[in-house]
Amino acid sequence: MTDPQRKLSPAELAQAGLTGWNLTGETLTATFRTRKFSTGLELVNRIGASAEEVNHHPDLTLTYSTVGVTLSSHDVGGITSRDIDLARTISGHAADLGVATAE
């Protein structure tokens, strides 16, 4: 999973072992239950900063009690190692804030 321009196979995605993330078509999705808008906003801010650092940007939805995240590498039409890496980073931010996924 080292080539950031290569679309990953279903087997490689399964091997990634992402907890709380779902494969939806050609995207990875997760919903985080923040329970408070301020916590959700903090999570979105952390995601935004991390996305800017790696120049790879997810689609985000912020509501009162949840943050929805969709990851995909649009340039290759699917999921790459960039998405896996960012998903792990996002999960780390959520864990730091005491936020779990809504599975």
Biopython code that builds the backbone (N, CA, C, O; Angstrom):
import numpy as np
from Bio.PDB.StructureBuilder import StructureBuilder

atoms = [
    (1, "MET", "N", (0.828, -1.205, 0.000)),
    (1, "MET", "CA", (0.000, 0.000, 0.000)),
    (1, "MET", "C", (0.862, 1.255, 0.000)),
    (1, "MET", "O", (0.538, 2.227, 0.682)),
    (2, "THR", "N", (1.938, 1.246, -0.744)),
    (2, "THR", "CA", (2.825, 2.403, -0.688)),
    (2, "THR", "C", (2.628, 3.403, -1.815)),
    (2, "THR", "O", (2.952, 4.578, -1.645)),
    (3, "ASP", "N", (2.106, 2.974, -2.964)),
    (3, "ASP", "CA", (1.918, 3.888, -4.084)),
    (3, "ASP", "C", (0.646, 4.698, -3.869)),
    (3, "ASP", "O", (-0.450, 4.147, -3.975)),
    (4, "PRO", "N", (0.762, 6.006, -3.566)),
    (4, "PRO", "CA", (-0.421, 6.813, -3.264)),
    (4, "PRO", "C", (-1.309, 7.085, -4.481)),
    (4, "PRO", "O", (-2.388, 7.659, -4.338)),
    (5, "GLN", "N", (-0.872, 6.682, -5.661)),
    (5, "GLN", "CA", (-1.664, 6.880, -6.879)),
    (5, "GLN", "C", (-2.352, 5.594, -7.339)),
    (5, "GLN", "O", (-3.038, 5.600, -8.361)),
    (6, "ARG", "N", (-2.183, 4.501, -6.607)),
    (6, "ARG", "CA", (-2.752, 3.218, -7.011)),
    (6, "ARG", "C", (-4.013, 2.913, -6.226)),
    (6, "ARG", "O", (-4.029, 2.976, -4.997)),
    (7, "LYS", "N", (-5.056, 2.586, -6.947)),
    (7, "LYS", "CA", (-6.322, 2.193, -6.339)),
    (7, "LYS", "C", (-6.134, 0.850, -5.633)),
    (7, "LYS", "O", (-5.562, -0.083, -6.195)),
    (8, "LEU", "N", (-6.622, 0.767, -4.393)),
    (8, "LEU", "CA", (-6.442, -0.443, -3.600)),
    (8, "LEU", "C", (-7.516, -1.483, -3.921)),
    (8, "LEU", "O", (-8.649, -1.144, -4.265)),
    (9, "SER", "N", (-7.141, -2.733, -3.804)),
    (9, "SER", "CA", (-8.070, -3.839, -4.023)),
    (9, "SER", "C", (-8.920, -4.057, -2.770)),
    (9, "SER", "O", (-8.562, -3.592, -1.688)),
    (10, "PRO", "N", (-10.038, -4.759, -2.913)),
    (10, "PRO", "CA", (-10.847, -5.085, -1.726)),
    (10, "PRO", "C", (-10.044, -5.826, -0.650)),
    (10, "PRO", "O", (-10.244, -5.587, 0.541)),
    (11, "ALA", "N", (-9.147, -6.712, -1.056)),
    (11, "ALA", "CA", (-8.325, -7.442, -0.084)),
    (11, "ALA", "C", (-7.406, -6.491, 0.670)),
    (11, "ALA", "O", (-7.239, -6.619, 1.883)),
    (12, "GLU", "N", (-6.810, -5.539, -0.039)),
    (12, "GLU", "CA", (-5.933, -4.567, 0.621)),
    (12, "GLU", "C", (-6.718, -3.684, 1.579)),
    (12, "GLU", "O", (-6.222, -3.322, 2.646)),
    (13, "LEU", "N", (-7.938, -3.338, 1.200)),
    (13, "LEU", "CA", (-8.776, -2.530, 2.093)),
    (13, "LEU", "C", (-9.122, -3.307, 3.354)),
    (13, "LEU", "O", (-9.118, -2.748, 4.450)),
    (14, "ALA", "N", (-9.420, -4.584, 3.206)),
    (14, "ALA", "CA", (-9.727, -5.421, 4.372)),
    (14, "ALA", "C", (-8.504, -5.543, 5.283)),
    (14, "ALA", "O", (-8.634, -5.527, 6.507)),
    (15, "GLN", "N", (-7.331, -5.663, 4.688)),
    (15, "GLN", "CA", (-6.094, -5.786, 5.459)),
    (15, "GLN", "C", (-5.770, -4.517, 6.234)),
    (15, "GLN", "O", (-5.049, -4.566, 7.231)),
    (16, "ALA", "N", (-6.293, -3.389, 5.788)),
    (16, "ALA", "CA", (-6.015, -2.121, 6.461)),
    (16, "ALA", "C", (-6.565, -2.114, 7.879)),
    (16, "ALA", "O", (-6.032, -1.421, 8.746)),
    (17, "GLY", "N", (-7.631, -2.881, 8.127)),
    (17, "GLY", "CA", (-8.171, -3.012, 9.476)),
    (17, "GLY", "C", (-8.695, -1.738, 10.086)),
    (17, "GLY", "O", (-8.495, -1.494, 11.276)),
    (18, "LEU", "N", (-9.358, -0.926, 9.305)),
    (18, "LEU", "CA", (-9.911, 0.325, 9.829)),
    (18, "LEU", "C", (-11.181, 0.049, 10.621)),
    (18, "LEU", "O", (-12.155, -0.467, 10.072)),
    (19, "THR", "N", (-11.179, 0.380, 11.877)),
    (19, "THR", "CA", (-12.340, 0.186, 12.735)),
    (19, "THR", "C", (-13.263, 1.390, 12.632)),
    (19, "THR", "O", (-12.824, 2.533, 12.757)),
    (20, "GLY", "N", (-14.546, 1.125, 12.401)),
    (20, "GLY", "CA", (-15.533, 2.194, 12.354)),
    (20, "GLY", "C", (-15.702, 2.825, 10.985)),
    (20, "GLY", "O", (-16.537, 3.714, 10.814)),
    (21, "TRP", "N", (-14.928, 2.383, 10.013)),
    (21, "TRP", "CA", (-15.014, 2.898, 8.648)),
    (21, "TRP", "C", (-15.711, 1.876, 7.777)),
    (21, "TRP", "O", (-15.532, 0.671, 7.951)),
    (22, "ASN", "N", (-16.511, 2.366, 6.835)),
    (22, "ASN", "CA", (-17.274, 1.491, 5.949)),
    (22, "ASN", "C", (-16.885, 1.750, 4.504)),
    (22, "ASN", "O", (-16.618, 2.885, 4.109)),
    (23, "LEU", "N", (-16.859, 0.684, 3.728)),
    (23, "LEU", "CA", (-16.634, 0.798, 2.298)),
    (23, "LEU", "C", (-17.990, 1.006, 1.641)),
    (23, "LEU", "O", (-18.865, 0.144, 1.724)),
    (24, "THR", "N", (-18.162, 2.143, 0.991)),
    (24, "THR", "CA", (-19.412, 2.492, 0.324)),
    (24, "THR", "C", (-19.068, 2.839, -1.121)),
    (24, "THR", "O", (-18.647, 3.957, -1.418)),
    (25, "GLY", "N", (-19.251, 1.871, -2.015)),
    (25, "GLY", "CA", (-18.862, 2.086, -3.402)),
    (25, "GLY", "C", (-17.368, 2.289, -3.493)),
    (25, "GLY", "O", (-16.595, 1.416, -3.096)),
    (26, "GLU", "N", (-16.957, 3.417, -4.006)),
    (26, "GLU", "CA", (-15.535, 3.749, -4.154)),
    (26, "GLU", "C", (-15.070, 4.735, -3.085)),
    (26, "GLU", "O", (-14.124, 5.492, -3.303)),
    (27, "THR", "N", (-15.742, 4.726, -1.922)),
    (27, "THR", "CA", (-15.389, 5.642, -0.847)),
    (27, "THR", "C", (-15.296, 4.919, 0.490)),
    (27, "THR", "O", (-15.865, 3.843, 0.673)),
    (28, "LEU", "N", (-14.576, 5.524, 1.408)),
    (28, "LEU", "CA", (-14.585, 5.118, 2.823)),
    (28, "LEU", "C", (-15.417, 6.145, 3.563)),
    (28, "LEU", "O", (-15.240, 7.348, 3.371)),
    (29, "THR", "N", (-16.319, 5.680, 4.404)),
    (29, "THR", "CA", (-17.160, 6.599, 5.166)),
    (29, "THR", "C", (-17.136, 6.246, 6.646)),
    (29, "THR", "O", (-16.961, 5.089, 7.028)),
    (30, "ALA", "N", (-17.316, 7.262, 7.457)),
    (30, "ALA", "CA", (-17.449, 7.064, 8.905)),
    (30, "ALA", "C", (-18.289, 8.208, 9.454)),
    (30, "ALA", "O", (-18.245, 9.334, 8.958)),
    (31, "THR", "N", (-19.043, 7.894, 10.476)),
    (31, "THR", "CA", (-19.796, 8.909, 11.207)),
    (31, "THR", "C", (-19.336, 8.871, 12.658)),
    (31, "THR", "O", (-19.337, 7.817, 13.295)),
    (32, "PHE", "N", (-18.948, 10.015, 13.162)),
    (32, "PHE", "CA", (-18.461, 10.129, 14.535)),
    (32, "PHE", "C", (-19.520, 10.818, 15.383)),
    (32, "PHE", "O", (-20.002, 11.893, 15.026)),
    (33, "ARG", "N", (-19.882, 10.203, 16.504)),
    (33, "ARG", "CA", (-20.863, 10.778, 17.427)),
    (33, "ARG", "C", (-20.147, 11.704, 18.410)),
    (33, "ARG", "O", (-19.530, 11.262, 19.378)),
    (34, "THR", "N", (-20.250, 12.971, 18.134)),
    (34, "THR", "CA", (-19.560, 13.950, 18.972)),
    (34, "THR", "C", (-20.411, 14.386, 20.166)),
    (34, "THR", "O", (-19.887, 14.868, 21.170)),
    (35, "ARG", "N", (-21.714, 14.211, 20.045)),
    (35, "ARG", "CA", (-22.706, 14.537, 21.082)),
    (35, "ARG", "C", (-22.846, 16.038, 21.355)),
    (35, "ARG", "O", (-23.868, 16.476, 21.885)),
    (36, "LYS", "N", (-21.835, 16.822, 21.001)),
    (36, "LYS", "CA", (-21.908, 18.273, 21.178)),
    (36, "LYS", "C", (-21.364, 18.949, 19.937)),
    (36, "LYS", "O", (-20.409, 18.473, 19.324)),
    (37, "PHE", "N", (-21.965, 20.042, 19.580)),
    (37, "PHE", "CA", (-21.513, 20.787, 18.396)),
    (37, "PHE", "C", (-20.069, 21.250, 18.558)),
    (37, "PHE", "O", (-19.288, 21.186, 17.609)),
    (38, "SER", "N", (-19.714, 21.714, 19.745)),
    (38, "SER", "CA", (-18.352, 22.225, 19.955)),
    (38, "SER", "C", (-17.308, 21.123, 19.769)),
    (38, "SER", "O", (-16.227, 21.382, 19.240)),
    (39, "THR", "N", (-17.616, 19.911, 20.193)),
    (39, "THR", "CA", (-16.695, 18.789, 19.990)),
    (39, "THR", "C", (-16.593, 18.459, 18.507)),
    (39, "THR", "O", (-15.504, 18.194, 17.999)),
    (40, "GLY", "N", (-17.720, 18.475, 17.818)),
    (40, "GLY", "CA", (-17.733, 18.227, 16.383)),
    (40, "GLY", "C", (-16.909, 19.260, 15.634)),
    (40, "GLY", "O", (-16.158, 18.928, 14.717)),
    (41, "LEU", "N", (-17.056, 20.505, 16.030)),
    (41, "LEU", "CA", (-16.303, 21.576, 15.387)),
    (41, "LEU", "C", (-14.804, 21.400, 15.618)),
    (41, "LEU", "O", (-14.005, 21.628, 14.710)),
    (42, "GLU", "N", (-14.427, 21.004, 16.806)),
    (42, "GLU", "CA", (-13.008, 20.748, 17.094)),
    (42, "GLU", "C", (-12.492, 19.597, 16.236)),
    (42, "GLU", "O", (-11.384, 19.667, 15.705)),
    (43, "LEU", "N", (-13.286, 18.542, 16.100)),
    (43, "LEU", "CA", (-12.877, 17.421, 15.257)),
    (43, "LEU", "C", (-12.722, 17.867, 13.805)),
    (43, "LEU", "O", (-11.741, 17.516, 13.151)),
    (44, "VAL", "N", (-13.674, 18.630, 13.304)),
    (44, "VAL", "CA", (-13.586, 19.139, 11.927)),
    (44, "VAL", "C", (-12.337, 20.003, 11.749)),
    (44, "VAL", "O", (-11.655, 19.899, 10.729)),
    (45, "ASN", "N", (-12.038, 20.838, 12.710)),
    (45, "ASN", "CA", (-10.839, 21.685, 12.624)),
    (45, "ASN", "C", (-9.564, 20.841, 12.578)),
    (45, "ASN", "O", (-8.644, 21.140, 11.816)),
    (46, "ARG", "N", (-9.514, 19.796, 13.388)),
    (46, "ARG", "CA", (-8.332, 18.922, 13.383)),
    (46, "ARG", "C", (-8.221, 18.158, 12.064)),
    (46, "ARG", "O", (-7.130, 18.011, 11.513)),
    (47, "ILE", "N", (-9.350, 17.678, 11.568)),
    (47, "ILE", "CA", (-9.355, 16.993, 10.277)),
    (47, "ILE", "C", (-8.871, 17.945, 9.191)),
    (47, "ILE", "O", (-8.048, 17.577, 8.352)),
    (48, "GLY", "N", (-9.384, 19.167, 9.212)),
    (48, "GLY", "CA", (-8.992, 20.156, 8.212)),
    (48, "GLY", "C", (-7.504, 20.437, 8.226)),
    (48, "GLY", "O", (-6.877, 20.520, 7.170)),
    (49, "ALA", "N", (-6.934, 20.585, 9.407)),
    (49, "ALA", "CA", (-5.500, 20.845, 9.517)),
    (49, "ALA", "C", (-4.692, 19.665, 8.976)),
    (49, "ALA", "O", (-3.712, 19.860, 8.257)),
    (50, "SER", "N", (-5.097, 18.459, 9.318)),
    (50, "SER", "CA", (-4.388, 17.269, 8.835)),
    (50, "SER", "C", (-4.526, 17.124, 7.323)),
    (50, "SER", "O", (-3.569, 16.759, 6.640)),
    (51, "ALA", "N", (-5.705, 17.406, 6.809)),
    (51, "ALA", "CA", (-5.940, 17.315, 5.367)),
    (51, "ALA", "C", (-5.070, 18.312, 4.615)),
    (51, "ALA", "O", (-4.516, 17.988, 3.564)),
    (52, "GLU", "N", (-4.951, 19.505, 5.142)),
    (52, "GLU", "CA", (-4.115, 20.516, 4.507)),
    (52, "GLU", "C", (-2.646, 20.085, 4.503)),
    (52, "GLU", "O", (-1.938, 20.301, 3.519)),
    (53, "GLU", "N", (-2.191, 19.477, 5.598)),
    (53, "GLU", "CA", (-0.799, 19.039, 5.692)),
    (53, "GLU", "C", (-0.440, 18.050, 4.595)),
    (53, "GLU", "O", (0.662, 18.093, 4.049)),
    (54, "VAL", "N", (-1.382, 17.149, 4.271)),
    (54, "VAL", "CA", (-1.093, 16.102, 3.281)),
    (54, "VAL", "C", (-1.708, 16.401, 1.915)),
    (54, "VAL", "O", (-1.581, 15.604, 0.985)),
    (55, "ASN", "N", (-2.371, 17.546, 1.797)),
    (55, "ASN", "CA", (-3.014, 17.962, 0.549)),
    (55, "ASN", "C", (-3.959, 16.877, 0.014)),
    (55, "ASN", "O", (-3.946, 16.544, -1.171)),
    (56, "HIS", "N", (-4.768, 16.344, 0.915)),
    (56, "HIS", "CA", (-5.763, 15.326, 0.555)),
    (56, "HIS", "C", (-7.004, 15.622, 1.393)),
    (56, "HIS", "O", (-6.955, 15.543, 2.621)),
    (57, "HIS", "N", (-8.103, 15.958, 0.748)),
    (57, "HIS", "CA", (-9.225, 16.557, 1.450)),
    (57, "HIS", "C", (-10.486, 15.695, 1.417)),
    (57, "HIS", "O", (-10.960, 15.332, 0.341)),
    (58, "PRO", "N", (-11.026, 15.368, 2.581)),
    (58, "PRO", "CA", (-12.258, 14.591, 2.651)),
    (58, "PRO", "C", (-13.478, 15.492, 2.491)),
    (58, "PRO", "O", (-13.384, 16.716, 2.583)),
    (59, "ASP", "N", (-14.618, 14.863, 2.250)),
    (59, "ASP", "CA", (-15.897, 15.561, 2.335)),
    (59, "ASP", "C", (-16.371, 15.413, 3.778)),
    (59, "ASP", "O", (-16.341, 14.318, 4.339)),
    (60, "LEU", "N", (-16.805, 16.512, 4.370)),
    (60, "LEU", "CA", (-17.215, 16.525, 5.771)),
    (60, "LEU", "C", (-18.635, 17.050, 5.917)),
    (60, "LEU", "O", (-19.069, 17.932, 5.175)),
    (61, "THR", "N", (-19.349, 16.491, 6.888)),
    (61, "THR", "CA", (-20.666, 16.981, 7.263)),
    (61, "THR", "C", (-20.671, 17.171, 8.774)),
    (61, "THR", "O", (-20.395, 16.238, 9.528)),
    (62, "LEU", "N", (-20.984, 18.380, 9.205)),
    (62, "LEU", "CA", (-21.049, 18.697, 10.628)),
    (62, "LEU", "C", (-22.494, 18.979, 11.007)),
    (62, "LEU", "O", (-23.130, 19.873, 10.448)),
    (63, "THR", "N", (-23.006, 18.212, 11.960)),
    (63, "THR", "CA", (-24.326, 18.485, 12.520)),
    (63, "THR", "C", (-24.159, 18.692, 14.019)),
    (63, "THR", "O", (-23.048, 18.641, 14.545)),
    (64, "TYR", "N", (-25.267, 18.926, 14.694)),
    (64, "TYR", "CA", (-25.194, 19.193, 16.132)),
    (64, "TYR", "C", (-24.445, 18.086, 16.876)),
    (64, "TYR", "O", (-23.642, 18.377, 17.762)),
    (65, "SER", "N", (-24.698, 16.820, 16.527)),
    (65, "SER", "CA", (-24.146, 15.732, 17.333)),
    (65, "SER", "C", (-23.276, 14.747, 16.559)),
    (65, "SER", "O", (-22.845, 13.739, 17.119)),
    (66, "THR", "N", (-23.012, 15.018, 15.287)),
    (66, "THR", "CA", (-22.194, 14.083, 14.521)),
    (66, "THR", "C", (-21.292, 14.812, 13.519)),
    (66, "THR", "O", (-21.541, 15.953, 13.129)),
    (67, "VAL", "N", (-20.243, 14.106, 13.125)),
    (67, "VAL", "CA", (-19.400, 14.525, 12.010)),
    (67, "VAL", "C", (-19.333, 13.339, 11.051)),
    (67, "VAL", "O", (-18.929, 12.240, 11.431)),
    (68, "GLY", "N", (-19.734, 13.577, 9.808)),
    (68, "GLY", "CA", (-19.633, 12.557, 8.773)),
    (68, "GLY", "C", (-18.416, 12.823, 7.911)),
    (68, "GLY", "O", (-18.130, 13.965, 7.550)),
    (69, "VAL", "N", (-17.699, 11.749, 7.583)),
    (69, "VAL", "CA", (-16.484, 11.874, 6.785)),
    (69, "VAL", "C", (-16.561, 10.902, 5.611)),
    (69, "VAL", "O", (-16.901, 9.732, 5.783)),
    (70, "THR", "N", (-16.244, 11.398, 4.423)),
    (70, "THR", "CA", (-16.150, 10.563, 3.231)),
    (70, "THR", "C", (-14.789, 10.784, 2.599)),
    (70, "THR", "O", (-14.393, 11.916, 2.321)),
    (71, "LEU", "N", (-14.075, 9.684, 2.375)),
    (71, "LEU", "CA", (-12.746, 9.730, 1.782)),
    (71, "LEU", "C", (-12.726, 8.985, 0.457)),
    (71, "LEU", "O", (-13.303, 7.905, 0.332)),
    (72, "SER", "N", (-12.064, 9.565, -0.523)),
    (72, "SER", "CA", (-11.850, 8.926, -1.811)),
    (72, "SER", "C", (-10.794, 9.731, -2.548)),
    (72, "SER", "O", (-10.691, 10.947, -2.387)),
    (73, "SER", "N", (-10.016, 9.036, -3.354)),
    (73, "SER", "CA", (-9.026, 9.717, -4.190)),
    (73, "SER", "C", (-9.657, 9.923, -5.558)),
    (73, "SER", "O", (-9.647, 9.029, -6.404)),
    (74, "HIS", "N", (-10.200, 11.100, -5.756)),
    (74, "HIS", "CA", (-10.944, 11.392, -6.979)),
    (74, "HIS", "C", (-10.082, 11.267, -8.226)),
    (74, "HIS", "O", (-10.580, 10.938, -9.302)),
    (75, "ASP", "N", (-8.789, 11.530, -8.078)),
    (75, "ASP", "CA", (-7.902, 11.474, -9.234)),
    (75, "ASP", "C", (-7.697, 10.066, -9.782)),
    (75, "ASP", "O", (-7.307, 9.907, -10.939)),
    (76, "VAL", "N", (-7.956, 9.032, -8.960)),
    (76, "VAL", "CA", (-7.837, 7.646, -9.429)),
    (76, "VAL", "C", (-9.178, 6.916, -9.409)),
    (76, "VAL", "O", (-9.262, 5.755, -9.811)),
    (77, "GLY", "N", (-10.213, 7.589, -8.946)),
    (77, "GLY", "CA", (-11.542, 6.990, -8.946)),
    (77, "GLY", "C", (-11.734, 5.884, -7.935)),
    (77, "GLY", "O", (-12.442, 4.913, -8.201)),
    (78, "GLY", "N", (-11.117, 6.018, -6.790)),
    (78, "GLY", "CA", (-11.280, 4.998, -5.757)),
    (78, "GLY", "C", (-10.466, 5.311, -4.526)),
    (78, "GLY", "O", (-10.097, 6.459, -4.277)),
    (79, "ILE", "N", (-10.193, 4.280, -3.765)),
    (79, "ILE", "CA", (-9.504, 4.417, -2.484)),
    (79, "ILE", "C", (-8.035, 4.051, -2.656)),
    (79, "ILE", "O", (-7.698, 3.019, -3.237)),
    (80, "THR", "N", (-7.168, 4.921, -2.135)),
    (80, "THR", "CA", (-5.724, 4.703, -2.195)),
    (80, "THR", "C", (-5.147, 4.705, -0.780)),
    (80, "THR", "O", (-5.863, 4.883, 0.206)),
    (81, "SER", "N", (-3.851, 4.506, -0.714)),
    (81, "SER", "CA", (-3.178, 4.546, 0.586)),
    (81, "SER", "C", (-3.332, 5.916, 1.241)),
    (81, "SER", "O", (-3.289, 6.017, 2.467)),
    (82, "ARG", "N", (-3.510, 6.977, 0.440)),
    (82, "ARG", "CA", (-3.733, 8.311, 1.013)),
    (82, "ARG", "C", (-4.993, 8.325, 1.868)),
    (82, "ARG", "O", (-5.028, 8.944, 2.931)),
    (83, "ASP", "N", (-6.030, 7.635, 1.390)),
    (83, "ASP", "CA", (-7.291, 7.589, 2.133)),
    (83, "ASP", "C", (-7.146, 6.782, 3.417)),
    (83, "ASP", "O", (-7.664, 7.166, 4.466)),
    (84, "ILE", "N", (-6.437, 5.662, 3.323)),
    (84, "ILE", "CA", (-6.202, 4.835, 4.514)),
    (84, "ILE", "C", (-5.430, 5.629, 5.559)),
    (84, "ILE", "O", (-5.790, 5.634, 6.736)),
    (85, "ASP", "N", (-4.376, 6.295, 5.127)),
    (85, "ASP", "CA", (-3.557, 7.084, 6.061)),
    (85, "ASP", "C", (-4.374, 8.193, 6.718)),
    (85, "ASP", "O", (-4.280, 8.407, 7.926)),
    (86, "LEU", "N", (-5.179, 8.900, 5.917)),
    (86, "LEU", "CA", (-5.977, 9.994, 6.478)),
    (86, "LEU", "C", (-7.072, 9.443, 7.386)),
    (86, "LEU", "O", (-7.387, 10.057, 8.405)),
    (87, "ALA", "N", (-7.651, 8.312, 7.040)),
    (87, "ALA", "CA", (-8.665, 7.695, 7.910)),
    (87, "ALA", "C", (-8.062, 7.368, 9.271)),
    (87, "ALA", "O", (-8.693, 7.604, 10.301)),
    (88, "ARG", "N", (-6.865, 6.835, 9.282)),
    (88, "ARG", "CA", (-6.191, 6.526, 10.557)),
    (88, "ARG", "C", (-5.928, 7.803, 11.364)),
    (88, "ARG", "O", (-6.111, 7.827, 12.581)),
    (89, "THR", "N", (-5.506, 8.844, 10.682)),
    (89, "THR", "CA", (-5.270, 10.121, 11.358)),
    (89, "THR", "C", (-6.565, 10.663, 11.948)),
    (89, "THR", "O", (-6.587, 11.119, 13.091)),
    (90, "ILE", "N", (-7.636, 10.614, 11.176)),
    (90, "ILE", "CA", (-8.937, 11.109, 11.640)),
    (90, "ILE", "C", (-9.412, 10.293, 12.833)),
    (90, "ILE", "O", (-9.912, 10.859, 13.806)),
    (91, "SER", "N", (-9.266, 8.983, 12.776)),
    (91, "SER", "CA", (-9.657, 8.134, 13.911)),
    (91, "SER", "C", (-8.848, 8.486, 15.151)),
    (91, "SER", "O", (-9.367, 8.447, 16.266)),
    (92, "GLY", "N", (-7.576, 8.829, 14.958)),
    (92, "GLY", "CA", (-6.742, 9.260, 16.083)),
    (92, "GLY", "C", (-7.231, 10.555, 16.691)),
    (92, "GLY", "O", (-7.265, 10.697, 17.913)),
    (93, "HIS", "N", (-7.610, 11.503, 15.847)),
    (93, "HIS", "CA", (-8.161, 12.763, 16.356)),
    (93, "HIS", "C", (-9.441, 12.495, 17.160)),
    (93, "HIS", "O", (-9.644, 13.057, 18.236)),
    (94, "ALA", "N", (-10.286, 11.637, 16.621)),
    (94, "ALA", "CA", (-11.544, 11.315, 17.309)),
    (94, "ALA", "C", (-11.256, 10.671, 18.664)),
    (94, "ALA", "O", (-11.874, 11.025, 19.669)),
    (95, "ALA", "N", (-10.324, 9.733, 18.689)),
    (95, "ALA", "CA", (-9.975, 9.072, 19.951)),
    (95, "ALA", "C", (-9.432, 10.075, 20.964)),
    (95, "ALA", "O", (-9.762, 10.003, 22.148)),
    (96, "ASP", "N", (-8.604, 11.007, 20.505)),
    (96, "ASP", "CA", (-8.073, 12.035, 21.404)),
    (96, "ASP", "C", (-9.183, 12.884, 22.027)),
    (96, "ASP", "O", (-9.054, 13.374, 23.149)),
    (97, "LEU", "N", (-10.275, 13.049, 21.278)),
    (97, "LEU", "CA", (-11.407, 13.841, 21.770)),
    (97, "LEU", "C", (-12.460, 12.999, 22.491)),
    (97, "LEU", "O", (-13.487, 13.519, 22.925)),
    (98, "GLY", "N", (-12.197, 11.698, 22.614)),
    (98, "GLY", "CA", (-13.153, 10.808, 23.272)),
    (98, "GLY", "C", (-14.402, 10.546, 22.447)),
    (98, "GLY", "O", (-15.479, 10.307, 22.993)),
    (99, "VAL", "N", (-14.250, 10.592, 21.123)),
    (99, "VAL", "CA", (-15.380, 10.445, 20.205)),
    (99, "VAL", "C", (-15.302, 9.069, 19.540)),
    (99, "VAL", "O", (-14.243, 8.656, 19.067)),
    (100, "ALA", "N", (-16.432, 8.370, 19.509)),
    (100, "ALA", "CA", (-16.503, 7.059, 18.877)),
    (100, "ALA", "C", (-17.293, 7.143, 17.578)),
    (100, "ALA", "O", (-18.051, 8.085, 17.347)),
    (101, "THR", "N", (-17.095, 6.133, 16.738)),
    (101, "THR", "CA", (-17.885, 6.071, 15.515)),
    (101, "THR", "C", (-19.269, 5.537, 15.830)),
    (101, "THR", "O", (-19.457, 4.787, 16.788)),
    (102, "ALA", "N", (-20.226, 5.930, 15.023)),
    (102, "ALA", "CA", (-21.598, 5.451, 15.132)),
    (102, "ALA", "C", (-21.739, 4.285, 14.168)),
    (102, "ALA", "O", (-22.085, 4.477, 13.003)),
    (103, "GLU", "N", (-21.477, 3.098, 14.640)),
    (103, "GLU", "CA", (-21.478, 1.935, 13.748)),
    (103, "GLU", "C", (-22.830, 1.361, 13.560)),
    (103, "GLU", "O", (-22.988, 0.378, 12.836)),
]
sb = StructureBuilder()
sb.init_structure("model")
sb.init_model(0)
sb.init_chain("A")
sb.init_seg("    ")
for serial, (resi, resn, name, xyz) in enumerate(atoms, 1):
    if name == "N":
        sb.init_residue(resn, " ", resi, " ")
    sb.init_atom(name, np.array(xyz, "f"), 0.0, 1.0, " ", f" {name:<3s}", serial, name[0])
structure = sb.get_structure()
